[in-house]
Amino acid sequence: MKTRIKFILFSFSLFLIAVVARLFYWQIIRSTELTSFAKLQYNYGESILATRGSILSSDGSWLTSNVEGWLLYAEIEKLTLGAKDIANKLAPIFVEDINDKGSLLKETLRIEDLLSRRNAQWVPIKHRLGRFLKEKIEFLGIEGLGFESEELRIYPEGDLAAHTLGFVGKNDSGSDKGYFGLEGFWDLALQGKTGFIERELDALGVPIIHGNETEVSASSGVDLITHIDKGVQLIAQKKLAYAIEKYGANAGTIMIMDPYSGGILANVSYPFYEPQKYYDYGNEYFKDPSVSSTFEPGSIFKILIMASALDLGAVNPDTVCDMCDKAYKIDKYLIETWDRKYFPNSTMTEVIVHSDNVGMVFVAKKVGIDGLYGYLKKFGIGEKTGIDLQGEVSVPLRPKDKWSEIDLATASFGQGVAVTPIQMLAGVAVVANGGNLVRPQVVDKIVRKDWVEDVRPEIVRRVISESTARKIKNMMVEAVKKGEANWTNLKGFKVAGKTGTAQIPVSGHYDTEKTVASFVGFAPSDNPKFVMLITLKEPQSSQWASETAAPLWFDVAKDLFPYLGVQPEE
């Protein structure tokens, strides 16, 4: 009897311990999880998406904005047709050219694969459908297909300013995210702040009329009004596309900037792509070469070197070069002129006009490593400009104590130093605006419903004096009138400019056949309305900038002058 009582007490004790352990597990260890689970049974919560801000050109017209769009999805268990039949019906709707058999087959297989996945209950088929495609799909009457509302980011101008804008894609969690250009740099401001609504539900899942309700409104993203002038952008983009074909170049850029405010009026890079259909392009299309690619600038760099020497007082425009009668030897290296023609006793102005490499070595020797290095830093070479575009890069200058005599010499004519187009453009803008380094900017104003914020121009620092700027301007005007590209000059207009042809470094040496041709300049020279840089990578018709980049620069300028109100002086 006593044994039976002990057994019962022992069993009861074990049961009690088990109950207490279970309660401890529920109440302590899984408390947060179970509380949340219970809350879901009588509370309903939903995120309220914020409307993404628009990006506008300088005249207030859209470069990109949002319209209502839809996600097409399938509930697998409700489908009444087979995966292959549905794919054959949907694919022609999504492929632009149904005669493109390869694209049609690829899209058909993609949809069929999605609908054939095992253990899937719900699968997304196509994001960001417009109303027209949605109605075409609804007309098919396929049971098991449905739509969810989502914002559709549109780019009404197609590939216009694509690299400046970037695009909106999906991140790892499936949320919208801006990539590249303005969409990437200003992503947080554009996307705004997500809201939330929470309501109490009854046992049947119906909202309780007098139940608790919490709502946090979504805050829309800001709108960005840019300096981009659609007219200027369109001129530059059309001209670059024509030049790429005419000169057989692999790639090219055109950047046009207001030298006083730093406002980017146009930014074009080839090859083009359409942000609306970014998924049809490879990743190599998305990087903006104007801010994300470097090149050795060649002779356009002579502007900055000569300006440094003039400002330092090492030379003046009439200083005579006493070593310009022949090639110049440094150690085992022979410095020659681009055409192997030499001009004894050249003045500094003539050195710029002739684009004389030996003359520039003479200038660099007068300035010295310390002086030249200091001015390059002041011009912003080796550091990012801070432009408001995602993906800007910079190659730092080699430490000053690592420079040798040959480094000083080659830097004087733009080899051995890497820059981005935006760095070079900002550097030449110093000359154009009278001596100040101005931070380039694409966005002019940030707009919300209740306020407008101006993005004010920022002067980073004074680099050269106004007197020096006037001197180098005059030398650049002479280069346009009398240099190797003088045949391209627009008569009657006062233009300051300089050509540059740089060999491309490949595997530790320079390829004599592959070059980057460039031209940089501004007009009118005494009160510039714009400064423009053009680069063409590996032009096939001629490796020389005087026969490719220079005529393209003046072809663009010819249309810019009447558009921007630049009048001829003669």
BAVEX-781969 format. One record per residue (C-alpha): residue in one letter; x, y, z. Coordinates in steps of 0.2 Angstrom, whole numbers, plus 2048, in hexadecimal, padded with zeros to 3 digits. Example, Ala and Ser with C-alpha at 12.3 -4.5 7.8 and 13.67 -1.06 7.14 Angstrom:
a83E7EA827s8447FB824
END
This chain:
m800800800k80E80C805t8178087F5r80880C7EBi80681D7F3k8188217F1f81781C7DEi8078277DCl8108367E5f81F8337DBs8158337CBf80B8427D0s81B84B7D4l8238477C3f81284D7BBl81385D7C5i8258607C0a82185D7AEv81386A7AEv81E8777B7a82C8747AAr82087579Cl8188857A3f82A88C7A5y82E888793w81E89178Dq81E8A0799i8318A3799i83A89B78Br82D89E77Ds8248AC785t8288B9777e8248AD769l8148A7770t80E8B8775s8118BE763f8088AE75Ca7F98B2768k7F98C4763l7F88BF750q7E88B6754y7DF8C6759n7EA8D3752y7EC8D773Fg7FB8E173Ae8008E8729s80E8F3722i809902718l81690570Ba81D917708t81C91E6F6r82D9206EFg8329316EAs8349376D8i84493E6D0l84194D6C4s84B9566B8s84F9696BAd83F96E6B2g8349646BEs8309566B2w8329446B7l84193A6B4t83A92C6BFs82A92A6C9n81E91D6CFv80D9166C8e8029086CFg8098F76CAw8068E46CFl80E8D46D3l8088C56CAy8088B66D5a8018A46D5e7F98996E2i7FF8886DDe7F087E6E4k7E38896DBl7EB8876CAt7DF87E6BEl7EC87E6B0g7FD8756AFa80D87F6B1k81287D69Fd801883698i8018936A4a81389769Fn80F89668Ck8018A268Fl80A8AF69Aa81C8AF692p8168B8682i80F8C668Df81F8C9695v82B8C8686e82C8D867Cd8308D066Ci8268BF66An8308BC65Ad8408BA665k83F8A7668g84D8A7674s8468B4680l8358AC67El83B89A682k8458A1691e8368AA699t82B89B696l83788F69Fr83989C6ADi82689D6B0e82488A6AFd8328876BBl82A8926C8l81988A6C6s8218786C7r82A87B6D8r82586D6E5n81E8726F6a81B8846F0q80A88B6F4w80D89D6EEv8198A36E1p81D8B56DAi81D8B46C7k8208C66C1h8238D76CAr81E8E86C5l8118E56B8g8088F46B1r7F58F56AFf7F68F069Cl7FF8DF6A0k7F48DC6AFe7E48DD6A4k7EC8D2697i7EF8C56A4e7DE8C76ACf7D68C469Bl7DE8B369Ag7D38AD6A9i7E08A26B1e7DA89C6C2g7E789C6D0l7EF8AC6CAg7EE8BC6D4f7F58CD6D6e7FC8D76E4s7FD8EA6E3e80F8F16E3e8179016DDl81E9016CBr82D90C6C9i82C9146B7y83A91D6ADp8309276A0e83F92C696g84591B693d85991A694l85A92D696a8669316A4a86691E6A9h87791E6B2t87292E6BCl8629276C2g8669156C5f8579096C8v84C9016D6g84E8EE6D8k84B8E26E6n8568DF6F5d8598CE6FEs8498D0708g83E8D46F8s83C8E66FCd83F8F46F0k8518FC6F0g85A9096E5y8699046DCf87790F6D4g8759216D0l86992C6D9e85D91D6DDg86C9156E7f8739256EFw86392C6F4d85A91C6F8l85591F70Aa84E930707l84592A6F7q83D91B6FFg83592470Ek82F91C71Et82490D71Eg81490E729f80A901733i7F88FD737e7F38F1745r7E08EC749e7D88E0755l7CE8D174Dd7C18C6754a7C18B3754l7BB8B3742g7C98BF73Cv7BD8CE73Ap7C48DF741i7BB8E4751i7B28F474Fh7B78FC760g7C78F2761n7D88F9763e7E0900753t7F1907751e7F7910741v80791873Cs80692172Ca81391E71Es81E92D71As82192F707g832930701v8399416FBd8399476E9l84A94C6E1i84B95B6D5t85B9596CCh8679646C2i8649596B3d85E9626A4k854957699g859961689v86B96068Dq86B94E692l862949682i86E953677a87D94B67Fq87593967Fk87193A66Ck882941668l88B934672a88192666Ay88592C658a89892F65Ci89A91D664e894916653k89E923648y8AE921651g8AC90E656a8AF911669n8AC904676a8A5910683g8A3923686t89E930692i898942691m89694C6A1i89095E6A1m8909696B1d88D97B6B6p89F9806BCy89898C6C9s88B9816D2g8929706CEg88196B6C8i88195D6BBl8779626ACa87A9516A3n8839416A6v883934698s88D923697y88C91668Ap887908689f87690E68Ey868904697e85690669Cp8539076AFq8419016ACk8488F06A6y8588EF6AFy8568DC6B1d8598DA69Ey86A8E16A0g87A8DA6A7n8838E26B6e8908EA6ACy8838F66A5f87F8FE6B6k88F9066BCd8909186B7p8A291A6AFs8A192D6B3v8A392A6C5s8A79176C7s8B59156BAt8C791C6B9f8D29206AAe8E39296A7p8DE93A6A1g8EC93D695s8EE94F68Fi8DE957696f8E89556A7k8F49626A1i8E796F6A5l8E996B6B8i8FC96A6B7m8FE97A6AEa8F29836BAs8FB97C6C9a90C9836C2l9049946BEd8FC9966CFl90C9916D7g91699E6CDa9219916C6v91D9966B4n9139A36ABp90B9A269Ad91A9AA692t92799F69Av93299768Dc93698468Ed94898168Bm94796E689c93996D67Cd94496B66Dk94595866Ea93F949678y94494868Ak94D93A692i94A9356A5d9549256AAk94F91869Dy93F921698l93D92D689i93093A68Ae92A93F678t91C94A671w90C94266Bd911945658r92494565Bk925957655y92E963660f92D976663p93D97E66An93B98D676s92898A677t91E995683m91398D690t904992686e90C98A677v90F97A681i8FC979685v8F897D672h90496F66Cs8FF96367Ad91296267Dn917953689v92995968Ag92396B68Em91896469Cv92795A6A3f93096B6A3v9219726ADa9209646B9k9339666BDk9309786C1v9229746CDg92A9646D5i9229556DDd91D95E6EDg91596C6E4l90C9626D7y9069556E4g8FE9636EEy8F596B6E0l8EE95A6DAk8E79576EBk8DF9696EBf8D79656DAg8CF9556E2i8DA9496D8g8DB9386E2e8CB93C6EDk8B893A6E9t8AF9496E4g8A09456EFi8939466E1d88293F6E6l88392F6DBq88591E6E2g8959156DDe8A29236DCv8B491D6DDs8C59256DEv8D791E6DCp8E29276E9l8F29306E4r9019256E7p90992B6F7k91593A6F4d9249326FAk9229246EDw9239306DFs9329306D4e93893C6C6i9309316B8d91F9326C2l9209456C3a9239456B0t9159396ABa9099416B6s90C9526ADf90494B69Dg8F69416A6q8FE92F6A6g9019256B6v8F292E6BFa8E19276BFv8D19326C0t8BE9306BEp8B593B6B1i8AD9456BFq8BD9486C8m8C494F6B7l8B59596B4a8B59616C5g8C79656C3v8C596E6B3a8B69776BAv8C297F6C7v8CA9886B8a8B998D6B0n8B19946C0g8C199F6C5g8CA9936D1n8BE98A6DDl8BB9776DEv8A89756DFr8A09656E4p89795D6D6q88495A6DAv8769526D0v8679576DCd8629696DDk8539686E9i84C95B6F5v83995D6F5r82B957702k81995C702d81C96970Fw82E96F70Cv83C9716FFe84E970703d85B9786F7v86B96E6F5r87797D6F5p88797D6EBe8969796F5i8A79806F2v8B39746F9r8C397F6F8r8CC98C6EEv8D99836E3i8E09916D8s8DF9A46D7e8D39AD6CBs8E39B46C2t8E99A26BFa8D899D6B9r8D89AB6ACk8E99A66A6i8E69946A4k8D599869Cn8DE9A368Fm8EA99468Bm8DC988689v8D399467De8E3995673a8E4982673v8D298166Bk8D798E65Ek8E8988659g8EA976660e8E8966656a8D5966658n8D3978652w8C9972642t8BB96D64En8B997E656l8A9987654k8AD99864Dg8A79A7656f8A699F667k8B39A1674v8B798F67Aa8C4989686g8C9977685k8D6969683t8D795867Bg8DE949683t8E493867Ca8EA92B689q8F091A686i8E790C690p8F290369Cv8F18F069As8FB8E36A4g9088EF6AAh90B8F8699y90290468Ed8F98FE67Et8FE909670e8EE905666k8E1907674t8DE91967Av8D1923684a8CD93367As8C7942683f8C3954682v8BF960690g8B997268Ef8AD980693a8A498E68Bp8A499D68As8B599D691d8B39AE69An8A29A96A2p89F9976A0k88D99069Ef89497E69Fv8A39736A0m8A3963697l8AE954697i8AD946689t8B6936689l8B692867Ck8BE917680e8C890E672p8C1918663q8C590E653s8C491B646s8D392464Eq8DC92365Ew8DE93665Fa8D2941669s8D494F65De8CB944650t8BE93C65Ca8BA94466Da8BD956667p8B1956658l8A494E663w8A795B671f8A3969664d89596065Cv88C95F66Da891971671k88A977660d879972667l87C977679f880989674p86F98E66Ey86698467Bl87098C689g86F99D681v88299E67Dq8849AC670p8939AD664e89F9BB667e8A39BF655
END
